[in-house]
Amino acid sequence: MPGMFGEEWAGTRPEIIRLGLSDLNRCYSLDQACFSQPLAFPKNFFLYLLVAPDCISFGIKKGRRLQGFITLQVKNREQAQLITLDIALDQRRRGIGKKLLEFAHSYLRERGLKEVFLETAVNNKPALSLYKKSGYQPLRTLKKYYPDGADAVRMGKKLSAE
Ligand SMILES: CC(C)(COP(=O)(O)OP(=O)(O)OC[C@H]1O[C@@H](n2cnc3c(N)ncnc32)[C@H](O)[C@@H]1OP(=O)(O)O)[C@@H](O)C(=O)NCCC(=O)NCCS
């Protein structure tokens, strides 16, 4: 859906900002810190995610440091996929993940999207707990989804008014 995320968007909550190409190294480094190989995304993939017109990333920074970020991709007129949600190790359990997730839901809902889905490893307890708490339902198991052979669970959430 080209043009879905125009550059004009300036954000309504000052602490959450839209990320761009200048954040490439920050996003890549934070993802490397969050996931071990071969699960972390290659730098080229972040390059794509930060410039593709159907993708958008939001983050929270303290100074120049990225504390956490979320990346979304619109798949069609109704559905978006949560590509990743990464919070710096020393910033976890402070509500940043939940805040970014809720912001993403509002952002997508305001643009008329109806559903968001994601995949996460079946053994990623923090993520599973956060997503369940945020209203995601497990949809199906994806066997050997990850490059290390781990299974994923696909989860979805309807973006009805909350
Ligand atoms: C999963 C992740 C994004 C959570 O971010 P966070 O900012 O620490 O989460 P929050 O502080 O907003 O926590 C919200 C809820 O998530 C759940 N949660 C978060 N961390 C948890 C943990 N270590 N164990 C169990 N539940 C956890 C809890 O239900 C929590 O609510 P509570 O604090 O009231 O109990 C973070 O741990 C992370 O970046 N992990 C590595 C990357 C990753 O796996 N991302 C998901 C990719 S799909």
PDBQT file of the ligand as one rigid body, heavy atoms in Angstrom, charges set to zero:
ROOT
HETATM    1  C1  LIG A 201       9.039  -8.720  24.867  1.00  0.00    +0.000 C 
HETATM    2  C2  LIG A 201       9.501  -7.283  25.132  1.00  0.00    +0.000 C 
HETATM    3  C3  LIG A 201       9.268  -6.451  23.871  1.00  0.00    +0.000 C 
HETATM    4  C4  LIG A 201       8.674  -6.713  26.311  1.00  0.00    +0.000 C 
HETATM    5  O1  LIG A 201       9.014  -5.325  26.454  1.00  0.00    +0.000 OA
HETATM    6  P1  LIG A 201       8.937  -4.579  27.872  1.00  0.00    +0.000 P 
HETATM    7  O2  LIG A 201       9.050  -3.132  27.614  1.00  0.00    +0.000 OA
HETATM    8  O3  LIG A 201       9.904  -5.178  28.812  1.00  0.00    +0.000 OA
HETATM    9  O4  LIG A 201       7.464  -4.972  28.337  1.00  0.00    +0.000 OA
HETATM   10  P2  LIG A 201       6.527  -4.121  29.326  1.00  0.00    +0.000 P 
HETATM   11  O5  LIG A 201       7.346  -3.547  30.435  1.00  0.00    +0.000 OA
HETATM   12  O6  LIG A 201       5.720  -3.183  28.514  1.00  0.00    +0.000 OA
HETATM   13  O7  LIG A 201       5.636  -5.285  29.918  1.00  0.00    +0.000 OA
HETATM   14  C5  LIG A 201       4.269  -5.431  29.603  1.00  0.00    +0.000 C 
HETATM   15  C6  LIG A 201       3.847  -6.834  29.965  1.00  0.00    +0.000 C 
HETATM   16  O8  LIG A 201       4.560  -7.804  29.184  1.00  0.00    +0.000 OA
HETATM   17  C7  LIG A 201       4.820  -8.984  29.976  1.00  0.00    +0.000 C 
HETATM   18  N1  LIG A 201       6.251  -9.166  30.186  1.00  0.00    +0.000 N 
HETATM   19  C8  LIG A 201       7.239  -8.318  29.810  1.00  0.00    +0.000 A 
HETATM   20  N2  LIG A 201       8.430  -8.849  30.143  1.00  0.00    +0.000 NA
HETATM   21  C9  LIG A 201       8.176 -10.034  30.737  1.00  0.00    +0.000 A 
HETATM   22  C10 LIG A 201       9.014 -11.050  31.282  1.00  0.00    +0.000 A 
HETATM   23  N3  LIG A 201      10.346 -10.942  31.295  1.00  0.00    +0.000 N 
HETATM   24  N4  LIG A 201       8.425 -12.157  31.767  1.00  0.00    +0.000 NA
HETATM   25  C11 LIG A 201       7.078 -12.303  31.765  1.00  0.00    +0.000 A 
HETATM   26  N5  LIG A 201       6.232 -11.366  31.261  1.00  0.00    +0.000 NA
HETATM   27  C12 LIG A 201       6.789 -10.247  30.749  1.00  0.00    +0.000 A 
HETATM   28  C13 LIG A 201       4.129  -8.737  31.298  1.00  0.00    +0.000 C 
HETATM   29  O9  LIG A 201       2.811  -9.230  31.161  1.00  0.00    +0.000 OA
HETATM   30  C14 LIG A 201       4.149  -7.243  31.396  1.00  0.00    +0.000 C 
HETATM   31  O10 LIG A 201       3.188  -6.703  32.223  1.00  0.00    +0.000 OA
HETATM   32  P3  LIG A 201       3.575  -6.473  33.792  1.00  0.00    +0.000 P 
HETATM   33  O11 LIG A 201       4.871  -5.748  33.832  1.00  0.00    +0.000 OA
HETATM   34  O12 LIG A 201       2.397  -5.664  34.296  1.00  0.00    +0.000 OA
HETATM   35  O13 LIG A 201       3.659  -7.827  34.385  1.00  0.00    +0.000 OA
HETATM   36  C15 LIG A 201      11.004  -7.249  25.553  1.00  0.00    +0.000 C 
HETATM   37  O14 LIG A 201      11.222  -8.230  26.539  1.00  0.00    +0.000 OA
HETATM   38  C16 LIG A 201      11.989  -7.477  24.424  1.00  0.00    +0.000 C 
HETATM   39  O15 LIG A 201      12.417  -6.554  23.740  1.00  0.00    +0.000 OA
HETATM   40  N6  LIG A 201      12.388  -8.771  24.214  1.00  0.00    +0.000 N 
HETATM   41  C17 LIG A 201      13.376  -9.104  23.180  1.00  0.00    +0.000 C 
HETATM   42  C18 LIG A 201      12.836  -8.885  21.798  1.00  0.00    +0.000 C 
HETATM   43  C19 LIG A 201      11.575  -9.682  21.563  1.00  0.00    +0.000 C 
HETATM   44  O16 LIG A 201      11.483 -10.871  21.867  1.00  0.00    +0.000 OA
HETATM   45  N7  LIG A 201      10.584  -9.003  20.963  1.00  0.00    +0.000 N 
HETATM   46  C20 LIG A 201       9.341  -9.590  20.573  1.00  0.00    +0.000 C 
HETATM   47  C21 LIG A 201       9.485  -9.988  19.157  1.00  0.00    +0.000 C 
HETATM   48  S1  LIG A 201       8.017 -10.737  18.512  1.00  0.00    +0.000 SA
ENDROOT
TORSDOF 0
